[in-house]
């Protein structure tokens, strides 16, 4: 919440002002709780939250479970991977009813008049993006400004580094070993390409090699 923009409104006939975050905090909470309830516990990575200029990104390890499709999930159907955690959360009133969290998050975004969250299946994880209105407004303002610099400047790195960058864009928790398997490159080559991306300002990393997350900088 410290990294989200806060709007302050002066309300007539009231002494105190009203503060409103640019995104519905309740909707973000629902997605976080859902991620904890249904994450794959045998995966060493964690439920991760990353905040960028344009979005709040939540990634939960583990693909959809027991034949559940993304369409069914958005409609409120559920297939519980961790029934014990769900029961405890339900008992503690952290969740209301099974299968209501995601439809509630969608409804909250609609009531808040912001874009609905984007759900992405990533094979070994589920990612949810909340796009920040402040960034969209800024982009719209820039679209009306004169263009003085070239756009879509090509990436000035090696072919291997460019290939890794594209894979990391699609999976921020992918490991060096997984990158090697997907590209057919040795681990030493992967490490050199990652060092190149870091040195040229395209890539950074937060956390350890096993449980950290890649940060795309440009």
TORVOLUM-462747 format. One line per 4 residues: number of its first residue (from 1); their letters; for each residue y, z, x of C-alpha. Coordinates in Angstrom, 2 decimals, padded with zeros to 5 digits, always signed. Example, Ala and Ser with C-alpha at 12.3 -4.5 7.8 and 13.67 -1.06 7.14 Angstrom:
2
1> as> -004.50,+007.80,+012.30 ~ -001.06,+007.14,+013.67
END
This chain:
218
1> xxxx> +000.00,+000.00,+000.00 ~ +002.29,+000.54,+002.98 ~ +002.07,-003.18,+003.73 ~ +002.81,-004.52,+000.23
5> xxxx> +006.30,-005.31,-000.97 ~ +007.75,-002.88,-003.47 ~ +010.23,-003.90,-006.16 ~ +012.73,-001.31,-007.38
9> xxxx> +014.21,-001.72,-010.85 ~ +017.11,+000.18,-012.34 ~ +016.23,+000.83,-015.97 ~ +019.08,+001.30,-018.48
13> xxxx> +019.40,+004.78,-019.98 ~ +017.05,+006.27,-017.36 ~ +018.07,+008.36,-014.38 ~ +015.04,+007.52,-012.23
17> xxxx> +014.32,+003.98,-011.10 ~ +010.97,+002.22,-011.48 ~ +008.93,+001.02,-008.51 ~ +006.44,-001.84,-008.83
21> xxxx> +004.15,-003.27,-006.16 ~ +003.93,-007.05,-005.86 ~ +000.17,-006.88,-006.65 ~ -001.63,-004.67,-009.19
25> xxxx> -003.02,-001.78,-007.15 ~ -005.54,-001.00,-009.91 ~ -007.05,-004.49,-009.58 ~ -007.37,-004.16,-005.80
29> xxxx> -009.01,-000.77,-006.33 ~ -011.55,-002.27,-008.74 ~ -012.57,-004.90,-006.19 ~ -012.86,-002.30,-003.42
33> xxxx> -015.04,-000.05,-005.57 ~ -017.18,-003.03,-006.56 ~ -017.57,-003.95,-002.89 ~ -018.76,-000.46,-002.00
37> xxxx> -021.17,-000.31,-004.94 ~ -022.83,-003.66,-004.27 ~ -022.59,-004.09,-000.49 ~ -025.70,-004.70,+001.61
41> xxxx> -026.32,-001.36,+003.29 ~ -028.67,-002.81,+005.91 ~ -025.79,-004.93,+007.24 ~ -023.97,-003.15,+010.07
45> xxxx> -020.57,-004.50,+009.04 ~ -018.42,-002.67,+006.48 ~ -016.32,-003.45,+003.47 ~ -013.20,-004.76,+005.20
49> xxxx> -009.59,-005.10,+004.07 ~ -007.21,-007.43,+005.89 ~ -003.56,-007.96,+004.92 ~ -001.87,-011.23,+005.87
53> xxxx> +001.52,-012.76,+005.09 ~ +000.04,-014.69,+002.17 ~ -002.83,-012.53,+000.88 ~ -004.80,-009.31,+000.73
57> xxxx> -008.37,-010.12,+001.76 ~ -011.39,-007.93,+000.88 ~ -014.79,-008.80,+002.37 ~ -018.02,-007.08,+001.34
61> xxxx> -021.25,-007.65,+003.32 ~ -024.16,-009.06,+001.36 ~ -024.63,-012.14,-000.80 ~ -024.95,-012.02,-004.59
65> xxxx> -028.12,-010.18,-005.54 ~ -031.20,-010.98,-007.61 ~ -030.20,-014.48,-008.73 ~ -026.73,-013.53,-009.98
69> xxxx> -024.26,-016.44,-009.81 ~ -020.53,-016.26,-009.13 ~ -019.81,-017.56,-012.64 ~ -021.97,-014.83,-014.20
73> xxxx> -020.29,-012.18,-012.05 ~ -016.83,-013.25,-013.21 ~ -018.03,-013.02,-016.80 ~ -019.01,-009.37,-016.30
77> xxxx> -022.74,-009.70,-015.68 ~ -024.09,-007.53,-012.90 ~ -027.19,-007.08,-010.77 ~ -027.07,-003.71,-009.09
81> xxxx> -028.16,-003.55,-005.47 ~ -027.34,+000.16,-004.97 ~ -028.14,+001.82,-008.31 ~ -027.80,+005.34,-006.89
85> xxxx> -024.23,+004.74,-005.67 ~ -023.29,+003.17,-009.01 ~ -024.69,+006.19,-010.90 ~ -022.76,+008.63,-008.71
89> xxxx> -019.52,+006.65,-009.06 ~ -020.03,+006.47,-012.81 ~ -020.64,+010.23,-012.99 ~ -017.44,+010.87,-010.98
93> xxxx> -015.43,+008.50,-013.23 ~ -014.72,+006.23,-010.28 ~ -016.05,+003.39,-012.44 ~ -015.99,+003.13,-016.22
97> xxxx> -019.05,+001.10,-017.17 ~ -021.39,-001.16,-015.25 ~ -020.16,-004.74,-015.07 ~ -016.58,-004.02,-016.21
101> xxxx> -014.81,-003.86,-012.82 ~ -014.30,-007.55,-012.09 ~ -013.27,-008.57,-015.65 ~ -010.84,-005.64,-015.61
105> xxxx> -009.36,-006.80,-012.28 ~ -008.88,-010.30,-013.72 ~ -007.23,-008.88,-016.83 ~ -004.92,-006.64,-014.79
109> xxxx> -003.74,-009.62,-012.73 ~ -003.05,-011.58,-015.90 ~ -001.06,-008.68,-017.38 ~ +000.79,-008.33,-014.06
113> xxxx> +001.69,-012.03,-014.22 ~ +000.20,-012.86,-010.80 ~ -002.49,-015.35,-009.85 ~ -006.08,-014.19,-010.43
117> xxxx> -007.99,-013.22,-007.29 ~ -010.00,-015.90,-005.51 ~ -013.75,-015.18,-005.10 ~ -015.57,-016.90,-002.24
121> xxxx> -019.30,-016.88,-001.47 ~ -019.75,-016.86,+002.31 ~ -023.54,-016.80,+002.58 ~ -023.84,-013.32,+004.08
125> xxxx> -020.77,-011.85,+002.36 ~ -018.44,-012.04,-000.64 ~ -014.70,-012.38,-000.06 ~ -011.91,-011.77,-002.57
129> xxxx> -008.34,-012.93,-001.91 ~ -005.30,-011.57,-003.74 ~ -002.43,-013.98,-003.00 ~ +000.93,-012.27,-002.52
133> xxxx> +003.73,-013.54,-004.80 ~ +006.35,-012.76,-002.14 ~ +004.76,-015.30,+000.21 ~ +004.49,-017.95,-002.50
137> xxxx> +008.16,-017.46,-003.37 ~ +009.13,-017.76,+000.31 ~ +007.11,-020.97,+000.64 ~ +008.81,-022.43,-002.42
141> xxxx> +012.21,-021.61,-000.89 ~ +011.21,-023.28,+002.38 ~ +010.11,-026.39,+000.50 ~ +013.72,-026.94,-000.51
145> xxxx> +015.04,-026.64,+003.04 ~ +015.56,-029.66,+005.37 ~ +012.56,-030.33,+007.58 ~ +013.61,-030.24,+011.24
149> xxxx> +010.23,-029.70,+012.87 ~ +006.97,-031.65,+012.67 ~ +004.29,-030.22,+010.38 ~ +000.51,-030.22,+010.73
153> xxxx> +000.77,-030.05,+014.51 ~ -002.71,-030.66,+015.97 ~ -004.57,-027.73,+017.48 ~ -004.19,-027.89,+021.26
157> xxxx> -007.53,-026.42,+022.32 ~ -010.92,-027.72,+023.42 ~ -013.35,-029.23,+020.93 ~ -015.62,-026.18,+021.15
161> xxxx> -012.72,-023.80,+020.56 ~ -011.54,-025.89,+017.61 ~ -015.05,-025.78,+016.15 ~ -015.21,-021.98,+016.50
165> xxxx> -011.80,-021.56,+014.91 ~ -012.92,-023.47,+011.82 ~ -016.09,-021.37,+011.50 ~ -014.11,-018.16,+011.90
169> xxxx> -011.66,-019.28,+009.21 ~ -014.61,-019.32,+006.80 ~ -016.17,-016.05,+007.99 ~ -013.96,-013.40,+009.60
173> xxxx> -016.94,-011.14,+010.41 ~ -019.12,-013.76,+012.10 ~ -020.53,-012.62,+015.47 ~ -020.52,-014.43,+018.80
177> xxxx> -024.30,-014.77,+018.59 ~ -024.04,-016.37,+015.13 ~ -021.37,-018.75,+016.41 ~ -023.75,-019.77,+019.19
181> xxxx> -026.58,-020.48,+016.76 ~ -024.37,-022.49,+014.41 ~ -022.83,-024.62,+017.19 ~ -025.81,-024.85,+019.53
185> xxxx> -023.67,-023.52,+022.38 ~ -024.63,-020.84,+024.90 ~ -023.17,-017.35,+024.61 ~ -021.20,-017.91,+027.83
189> xxxx> -019.63,-021.06,+026.36 ~ -018.77,-019.20,+023.15 ~ -017.08,-016.42,+025.14 ~ -015.02,-018.92,+027.17
193> xxxx> -013.88,-020.72,+023.99 ~ -012.93,-017.42,+022.33 ~ -010.95,-016.41,+025.44 ~ -009.17,-019.77,+025.25
197> xxxx> -008.24,-019.20,+021.60 ~ -006.94,-015.72,+022.38 ~ -004.90,-016.87,+025.39 ~ -003.27,-019.68,+023.38
201> xxxx> -002.40,-017.33,+020.52 ~ -004.77,-018.69,+017.88 ~ -007.14,-015.76,+017.60 ~ -007.30,-011.99,+017.87
205> xxxx> -009.84,-009.34,+017.00 ~ -009.65,-005.92,+015.40 ~ -012.46,-003.43,+015.94 ~ -015.61,-003.55,+018.05
209> xxxx> -017.75,-006.58,+018.86 ~ -020.36,-005.50,+016.30 ~ -018.27,-004.23,+013.38 ~ -014.86,-005.80,+013.99
213> xxxx> -013.11,-008.67,+012.25 ~ -011.48,-011.86,+013.58 ~ -007.78,-012.41,+012.91 ~ -006.51,-015.99,+012.68
217> xx> -002.92,-015.93,+014.00 ~ -001.97,-019.59,+013.44
END
